[in-house]
Each structure stands twice: as C-alpha cells, then as structure tokens.
Amino acid sequence: MQIHIFEHNRKPVYSFTLKNNKGMWVVVTNYGCKIISVNVPDKHGMFTDVVLGYDTVEEYISGNRYFGAIIGRCTNRIEQGLLNIDDKTYSLTCNDGDNHLHGGLIGFDSVVWNVYSYSDNEIVFSYMSTDGEEGYPGNLKVNVTYKLTDNNSIHIDYSATTDKSTAINLTNHTFFNLNGVNRVGFNDITNHSLIVSANRYTVNNKYTIPTGDIVCVEGTILDMRNETELLEVIKQTGGLDHNYIIDDLSDKSKSVTSLYSKDSGIRMNVYSTKPCVQIYSGNFLDGSDIGKAGISYDRYSGICIETQGYPDGNRLNTFCDNTLRCGELYEHKTVFEFTIE
C-alpha cells in the first residue's frame, strides 16, 4: 500500500507497506529512505513493532533525524571533516563539533528519495547526490532496495556509481527494541542479549574518532562472541558505541550479530557483506524524543546494528579506504532475519 502524505521541499513524501505471506509487515518512507516500523510475531504469536520511531511521518522531519534512516554519503565520523582521496583533500561540512558526522548537515537521512519501483514486498529508492554536496566530490547515484521475504527477513541492497572519485560508506540507522515499542510497560534494551562475531574492534579517542589502533576483545567486557547480556556491558562501558571488525565474511550462513529478547522471544540475526559493524546502544537518547504511543525514548531505549565499511577509512592507512572511482560499482547487502525462540 502506498500513501501520499505531504510535500517536503516541493517533493512528494510517501509511506509504503511491504508484506509477506507470514503476516509480517514493514513500513518505509522515501523521506530519508527510512524504516518506520517492523512488525514481527513474538513467542505468543502476537505481532509487535520492534523499531523506535514516530506515529506520523511528519514527526520524522522535526524529530530524531537518524531513526530508521539510510546514512550517507559516509556513516560515522570523519575527523575535522577532512576527506583524503588520491592525494587530494576535500573539506566536508562539520556538524559534530569540529568533525563530520553521518553525511553532514543535510545527509541522505534528510532528503526526499525518488521511488524507482514498488511491489507488495519490495521497493527501490534512488537518490542523486550532486557534486559538492556537503563537500563530497562527484555526482553519486545511489539505489537502496528494501525487500521483505517469506522467511521474515528484511534485505537491504545498496548500490552506487560516481562520475568522479569520491568516498561512500552507507548504512541503516534503525534503532531496534525486540521487547516491542508499542506495548504497555515499555522496557529498554538492557535485558537483551547480543552475539557479535568479531574478536577485534577499532579504538576511538574521546570524540569517538578512530585512532587507527585495532585491538582484540578477548579478556575485555567488549568480548561478545558468545551470547552476552547487555546490562553488564552497558554498566561497565557507559554504553556501546563501538566498531567491530567481523571475523569471517566468507561464511554466508553465519550472522555477524545476533540480538535476542527473552521477554518477547524474538531473535534478530544480522548478515552483511561489509567488514565492520557499529554497535550503538542509544547512549545519547535523553527523553526529549516522544515516539510511538507517546513513549519517551530515554537512554538505551534502542540499539543500532550498523553494518559498514571502516569508519574514517580514507584517513587511516590501517584501514581499507572507502573510495569509489568512476567506472566502479559500490555494492553492499544487509539482512535482518527475525525468528522466535
């Protein structure tokens, strides 16, 4: 179902509902290419919405800009907004103190995307990011496909081409809460457990900028290679905002992360083709966002699992950079698979 809601910057904004034959449904919008709701069955067979957001699409414009959004051109922070490509430095918009964050002042999360195609269980959005937008070089054409399959999985396929060497590192910034966000007695995600298939992570400085150092998780609170309750991890770290390096992407049957709520019995397995995943436990949510059903989103109300390339990779020789050149194709696939235990 497609619903025309309003105009933003003289462009029509729509919401779309994707359905499968198991009764699951997902609502998305072309404003910011956002996931608005994900409705899956719990252990009692009741459908529940498992993503943070708002009751109306209009609220996404004035509310938390990253709820459910596609982030681009580059996710995460770029130190001092300085982007290095082929021995040339570009100055990006700085919107996080002295640093560039999540694509700048008007990133992919804050623009109206075109609707390329739409069916009952699949939609393709497209966006042309023009040369110089937020300081990035090159005209970048981006496609994002959301597909809902009959095994209760959301597939996100990203692709992009450019006419000039640029940087690209796309992700989805949905906040998940598998307890259900539309229930009486809303609980945060500290009662969730998490598996992260990574024995290394990238070290950040106090501004959450990678230092270039990569360390092992073994023997630390950040070791979540086995099922780990988030409560103790959050207590000891003050909240997760860490980029993990996935151990092995060659085994396509192995999830890079697995999130579980014992309250709902819902498990979400995440698969990816990119080498990293940022785990963010909603540390900066402060109660000012009033979301679905009038719920106030406080710290740890949701968790983001952001599959990505290396953050700030063009600056650090330690990492593979995120350069896309003319004639090349950027591709990235993420799958969120929902099961019951």
C-alpha positions in Angstrom: 0.0 0.0 0.0 1.3 3.4 -1.0 0.1 6.6 0.9 0.9 10.1 -0.3 1.3 12.2 2.9 2.7 15.7 2.2 5.2 17.7 0.3 8.8 18.4 1.6 10.9 20.9 -0.4 8.3 20.6 -3.1 8.8 16.8 -3.4 6.1 14.3 -2.5 6.6 12.2 0.5 5.0 8.7 0.7 4.8 5.8 3.1 4.8 2.2 1.8 3.8 -1.0 3.4 5.6 -4.2 2.5 4.0 -7.5 3.4 4.9 -11.2 3.2 2.8 -14.4 3.3 3.6 -15.0 7.0 1.7 -11.8 8.0 4.8 -9.7 8.8 4.8 -6.2 7.5 7.3 -3.3 7.3 6.5 0.4 6.7 9.1 2.6 5.0 9.1 6.2 3.6 11.0 7.9 0.9 11.8 10.7 3.3 15.3 9.8 4.3 14.7 6.3 3.0 13.6 5.4 6.5 12.3 2.3 8.1 9.2 3.4 10.1 8.1 0.1 11.6 8.9 -3.6 11.6 6.1 -5.8 12.8 7.0 -9.4 13.6 5.4 -12.1 15.7 6.6 -12.8 19.2 6.7 -16.0 21.2 2.9 -15.7 21.9 2.1 -15.3 18.2 1.2 -11.6 18.7 2.6 -9.1 16.2 4.7 -6.3 17.7 6.6 -3.3 16.3 10.4 -3.6 17.1 11.8 -0.3 15.9 11.9 3.1 17.5 10.2 5.9 15.6 7.1 8.2 15.5 3.4 7.8 14.9 3.4 10.1 11.8 5.9 10.6 9.0 5.7 14.4 9.6 7.4 13.9 13.0 10.5 12.4 11.4 11.3 15.9 10.0 11.3 17.6 13.4 12.4 14.6 15.4 15.5 12.4 15.7 16.8 12.6 12.1 18.5 9.2 12.2 15.6 7.0 13.3 15.4 4.3 10.7 17.4 6.2 8.1 19.9 5.5 5.4 23.1 7.2 6.3 25.4 8.7 3.6 27.5 9.5 1.9 29.6 8.3 4.8 28.4 6.9 8.1 30.2 7.6 11.3 32.7 10.5 12.0 35.4 11.9 9.8 38.0 13.8 11.8 37.9 17.6 11.2 35.8 16.9 8.1 39.0 16.2 6.0 38.5 13.6 3.3 41.6 12.3 1.6 41.2 10.8 -1.9 44.1 10.2 -4.3 46.4 12.7 -2.6 43.7 15.3 -2.6 42.0 16.6 0.5 38.3 17.7 0.5 36.7 19.8 3.3 33.4 18.3 4.3 30.7 20.0 6.3 31.4 19.7 10.1 28.2 19.1 12.0 29.5 17.3 15.1 31.8 19.9 16.7 34.9 20.0 14.6 34.0 16.7 12.9 31.8 15.5 10.1 29.1 13.0 11.1 26.7 10.8 9.2 26.9 12.7 5.9 26.8 16.3 7.3 24.1 18.9 7.9 21.8 17.5 5.2 22.7 13.9 4.8 20.8 11.1 3.0 18.6 10.9 6.1 17.2 14.4 5.5 16.3 14.3 1.8 13.4 13.0 -0.2 14.4 10.0 -2.3 12.8 9.0 -5.6 10.7 5.9 -5.9 12.2 3.8 -8.7 9.9 0.8 -8.3 7.4 -0.7 -5.9 5.6 -4.0 -5.3 3.9 -5.8 -2.4 7.1 -7.0 -0.8 9.9 -4.8 -2.4 10.7 -1.2 -3.1 13.6 0.5 -4.7 14.6 4.1 -3.8 17.1 6.2 -5.7 18.9 9.5 -5.0 21.3 11.6 -6.9 23.9 13.3 -4.6 25.3 16.1 -6.6 29.0 17.1 -6.9 30.0 19.2 -3.9 27.0 18.2 -1.7 28.2 18.5 1.9 31.7 18.9 0.4 31.9 15.5 -1.2 33.3 15.3 -4.8 31.4 13.7 -7.7 27.8 13.1 -8.8 26.9 10.0 -6.9 23.9 7.9 -8.0 22.6 5.7 -5.2 19.9 2.9 -5.2 18.6 1.3 -2.0 16.3 -1.7 -2.1 14.1 -2.9 0.8 12.8 -6.4 0.3 10.7 -8.4 2.7 10.9 -12.2 2.3 8.7 -15.0 3.4 11.2 -16.2 6.0 10.6 -12.9 7.9 13.8 -11.3 6.7 14.4 -7.7 5.6 17.0 -7.5 2.8 18.7 -4.1 2.2 20.7 -3.9 -1.0 22.8 -0.8 -1.7 24.4 0.2 -4.9 26.1 3.3 -6.2 28.1 4.8 -9.1 30.0 8.0 -9.4 31.5 10.2 -12.2 34.4 11.3 -10.0 36.4 9.6 -7.3 34.6 10.0 -4.0 34.0 8.3 -0.7 31.0 6.2 0.2 30.1 4.2 3.3 26.4 3.6 3.6 24.4 2.0 6.5 21.0 1.9 8.0 20.5 3.5 11.4 17.4 1.8 12.7 17.0 1.6 16.5 15.8 -1.9 17.4 14.0 -2.9 20.6 12.9 -6.5 20.4 10.7 -6.2 23.5 8.3 -4.3 21.3 7.9 -0.5 21.2 4.1 -0.3 21.1 3.4 -2.2 24.4 2.3 -1.1 27.8 5.3 -1.1 30.1 7.9 -0.3 27.5 11.3 -1.7 28.5 14.8 -0.6 27.3 17.3 -2.9 25.7 19.4 -3.7 28.8 17.6 -7.0 29.1 18.6 -8.0 25.6 21.5 -10.4 24.8 23.9 -10.0 21.9 26.4 -12.0 19.9 29.0 -10.2 17.8 31.1 -12.4 15.6 34.3 -10.3 16.0 37.4 -10.7 18.0 38.7 -7.2 17.2 37.5 -3.7 17.3 38.7 -0.2 16.4 39.8 2.0 19.2 38.3 5.5 19.4 39.5 8.7 21.0 37.3 10.8 23.3 35.5 12.3 20.3 34.6 8.8 19.0 37.1 9.1 16.2 39.2 6.0 15.3 42.8 6.3 16.4 44.0 3.7 13.9 44.6 1.1 16.5 42.9 -2.3 16.3 42.8 -4.4 19.5 41.4 -7.8 20.5 38.3 -8.2 22.6 39.5 -11.2 24.4 39.5 -10.7 28.2 37.5 -7.5 27.9 33.9 -6.6 28.5 33.6 -6.0 24.8 34.0 -9.7 24.0 30.5 -10.8 22.9 31.5 -13.7 20.7 29.2 -15.8 22.9 25.7 -14.8 24.0 26.2 -11.8 26.4 23.6 -9.9 28.4 23.8 -6.2 27.5 23.1 -4.9 31.0 26.6 -5.6 32.4 28.3 -4.5 29.2 26.4 -1.2 29.3 27.1 -0.8 33.0 30.9 -1.2 32.5 31.2 0.8 29.3 28.6 3.5 29.9 27.0 2.5 26.7 28.2 0.9 23.5 29.3 2.9 20.5 32.0 0.6 19.1 33.0 -0.5 15.7 33.7 -4.2 15.5 35.7 -6.0 12.7 33.9 -9.1 11.6 35.9 -12.3 11.8 34.9 -14.1 8.6 32.6 -12.8 5.9 33.2 -15.8 3.7 30.7 -18.0 5.6 27.4 -16.5 4.3 25.4 -18.8 6.6 26.9 -17.2 9.8 25.4 -14.0 11.1 27.7 -11.1 12.0 25.5 -10.3 15.0 22.5 -11.8 16.8 20.2 -9.9 19.1 17.7 -11.6 21.4 15.0 -10.5 23.8 13.9 -13.1 26.4 10.7 -11.1 27.0 9.4 -11.4 23.5 11.3 -14.5 22.4 12.3 -12.6 19.2 15.8 -13.1 17.8 17.2 -10.9 15.1 20.2 -12.3 13.1 22.1 -9.8 11.0 24.1 -10.7 7.9 26.3 -8.4 6.0 28.9 -8.1 3.1 30.8 -5.3 4.7 33.8 -5.9 7.1 32.6 -3.9 10.1 29.5 -3.3 12.3 28.9 -0.4 14.6 27.1 -1.3 17.8 25.4 1.7 19.3 23.1 1.3 22.4 21.3 4.7 22.2 23.6 6.4 24.7 22.6 9.9 23.6 18.9 9.4 23.8 17.7 11.7 26.6 14.0 11.5 26.8 13.3 14.5 24.5 12.1 12.3 21.7 8.5 11.4 22.2 7.9 8.4 20.0 5.2 5.9 19.2 2.2 5.7 21.6 3.6 8.7 23.4 6.6 6.8 24.7 9.6 8.9 25.8 12.8 7.5 24.4 15.4 7.6 27.1 19.0 6.3 27.1 19.2 2.7 26.0 15.7 2.6 24.5 17.0 1.1 21.4 20.1 -0.4 19.8 21.6 0.2 16.3 23.4 -2.5 14.4 25.1 -0.6 11.6 26.9 -2.7 9.0 29.5 -0.7 7.3 33.0 -0.2 5.9 35.8 1.0 8.1 34.9 4.4 9.7 37.1 7.3 8.6 38.9 4.8 6.5 40.2 7.3 4.0 42.3 9.0 6.7 43.9 5.9 8.3 46.3 3.7 6.5 45.5 0.9 9.0 42.1 0.5 7.3 40.9 -0.1 3.8 39.5 3.2 2.5 36.0 3.9 1.2 36.9 5.3 -2.1 34.6 4.7 -5.1 36.0 5.6 -8.5 34.4 6.4 -11.9 33.5 3.1 -13.6 33.3 1.1 -10.3 30.2 -0.2 -8.7 29.6 0.1 -4.9 27.6 -2.8 -3.5 26.6 -3.7 0.0 23.9 -6.1 1.4 22.5 -6.3 4.8 19.8 -8.8 6.1 17.8 -8.6 9.3 16.3 -12.1 9.9 13.6 -12.5 12.6 13.0 -15.8 14.3 11.3 -17.0 17.5 12.8 -18.9 20.4 
